[in-house]
Amino acid sequence: MTLDENLLASVDKVVKHLGTTRSAFTRQALKSALREVRVRELERKHREGYKHKPVRHDEFGVWEAEQVWVEP
């Protein structure tokens, strides 16, 4: 893996502040990035699903009574 010097310097500064290692920081950053990609893909699929099968006007009407907020 090749990183430019400025990025590496920024990472080194952060890991020192966090008290961790480059490897640990990189592992966590990669896991976070992969999770973000997965969430974006699921959101895209969700949007596509609603494009192919939009919500009907009365589809959730049965739940209307459940949506009432009651103040304690």
C-alpha positions in Angstrom: 0.0 0.0 0.0 1.4 3.3 -1.0 0.5 6.5 0.8 1.6 10.0 0.0 3.8 11.7 2.6 1.2 14.3 3.7 -1.4 11.6 4.4 1.1 9.5 6.2 2.1 12.5 8.4 -1.5 13.2 9.2 -2.1 9.5 10.1 1.0 9.5 12.3 -0.2 12.6 14.1 -3.6 11.1 14.8 -2.3 7.7 15.9 0.1 9.4 18.3 -2.8 11.5 19.7 -5.1 8.4 20.0 -2.3 6.3 21.4 -2.7 3.6 18.8 -0.7 2.3 15.9 -0.8 2.9 12.2 -1.9 -0.7 11.6 -4.7 -0.5 14.1 -5.8 2.9 12.8 -5.7 1.6 9.2 -7.7 -1.5 10.0 -10.4 0.5 11.7 -10.5 3.1 8.9 -10.8 0.3 6.3 -13.6 -1.4 8.3 -15.4 1.9 8.5 -15.0 2.6 4.8 -16.3 -0.9 3.9 -19.3 -0.4 6.3 -20.1 3.0 4.6 -19.9 1.4 1.2 -22.3 -1.4 2.3 -24.8 1.2 3.8 -24.7 3.2 0.6 -25.4 0.1 -1.4 -28.3 -0.9 0.8 -29.7 2.6 0.5 -29.4 2.5 -3.2 -31.3 -0.9 -3.3 -33.9 0.6 -1.0 -34.5 3.5 -3.4 -34.6 1.3 -6.4 -37.2 -1.0 -4.7 -39.5 2.0 -4.0 -39.0 3.2 -7.6 -40.2 -0.3 -8.8 -43.0 -0.6 -6.2 -43.9 2.8 -4.8 -45.9 3.1 -1.6 -49.6 3.2 -2.1 -51.5 6.2 -0.7 -53.4 4.0 1.9 -50.7 1.4 2.5 -49.9 2.4 6.0 -53.3 3.7 7.0 -53.8 0.7 9.4 -51.0 2.2 11.5 -52.5 5.7 11.8 -53.7 5.2 15.4 -50.3 3.9 16.4 -48.6 7.1 15.3 -50.3 9.3 18.0 -47.9 10.8 20.4 -49.1 10.9 24.0 -47.5 13.4 26.4 -46.7 11.9 29.8 
